[in-house]
Amino acid sequence: MAKHIKVMYFIFNRISFMQNLKTSIAGVFIVLMCFVFADKAFAKPKYKSFFGHSLEGFARVQVKNETSKDLACWVAIDGHKIKFRLPALNMSQWYTTNDKRFNYQNFSTWCDYIDLHPEYQKYNRG
């Protein structure tokens, strides 16, 4: 009788261990999936802004799209926005100021995926 109790106790512990293992594996899987999908929710497009001066001495900016998707962008020069679409893996044209007192600090650039901003479809390519 004592031998049967030991065997039953051993089997019960094994079943309990397996249920706990399944629960903990499921928990780890859920946490990993949250990390994978949360990263996509906060993903921002990769783009670079290049600043320079024209031959006449005016400050200018150019935006480079480093993603494989089209972007909706704007360049602001002292508050005046110029909106455009930027094709995948491409560079925009140079946007130049009309006053020599402006420098790179007077420029502001912004880009986001065009899927999130469909109103930018009507703008010219940069």
N, C-alpha and C positions, 0 to 999 in steps of 0.2 A: 504494500500500500504506500509506503513512504517513497518507494522508487517511482511510482506513478505520479505522486505529488511533485517530485523533483522534475520529472519530465514535463508535466503540465506547467509548472512554474517557468521552466526554461522556454517552452513554446510561447507562453504568454509574454515573457520579456522580449522575445524575438519579434513577435507581432507588434508589440508596443514600440520597439525600436524602429521597425520599418515604417510604421505610421508617422512617427516623429521625423524620421528621415525624409519621407515624402513631403511632409508639411514644411520642413526647413528648406528643402530643395525648391519647392514651389515659391516660398517666400523670397529666396535669393533670386530666382528667375524673375519674379515680379519687380523686384528692386532694380535688377539689371535692365529690364525693359523700360522702366521709368527713366533711367539715365539715358538710354539710347534715344527715346522719343522726346525727352525734354530738351536735349541738345538741339534737335531740329527746330523746336519752337522758338529758340532764341538765336538761331543762325542769322548772321548778317552777311550781305554780299561783300566780297573782297574787291576793293578798288583802291587806286592810289591817285593822289593829286600831285601834279608837277607844276612848279611855279618858275617863272622866268621873266625876262624882259624882251620886248621886241627891239628891232634895230633902231627904232625911234626913241626908245627909252621908256615905253609904257609897260606897266606890270601886266602879266598875263598868266593864265592857268589852263591846264589840260588835264583831263580825267582819263584814267586807264581802267577798263573793265578786266578783271583777272578771273572772272567766272565763266562758265559755259552757258550762261543764260543771259537774255537781254535785261538791261536795267533801266529803271526810270530815274532820271537824275535832274538836278538843278545846280547851277552855279550862281551865287549871289555876289554882286560887286557893290559893296556899301549899301546893302539892302535891296538892290534891284535884282530880281530873279530871272534867270534865263533857263527855261525848262527844255529838256530834250530826252530822247531815247538813246541808249548806248548799247550797240550790238555786242554779242558775246565775244570775248577775247579781242577787243578793239579799243582804239583810243579816240577821244573826242577831238574836235577842232580846238584851236587855241582861242580862248575868250580873253579879250584885251580890254583894259580900261581906256577911258578917253581923257584921263587927267594924270599927269606925271607925279602928282602928290600921293596917289594910291600906291600901296605896296602889297606884299603877300598877306599881310594881316587883315586887309580889307576884304579878302575873298572868303567865301564860305561855300563848301561843297557838300552835297548829300546825294546818295544813291540807295535804291532799294529795288527788290525784284519787281519787274513790271507786272507780274501776275497779281501782285497785291495792290497795284495802282493802275487799273485799266484806263483811267482818264489820260495817261501819258501816251497812249497809242496814237493820239492825234498829233503829237509833236514831232518835229523833224529829228532825224538821226543826228547825233552829236558829232 
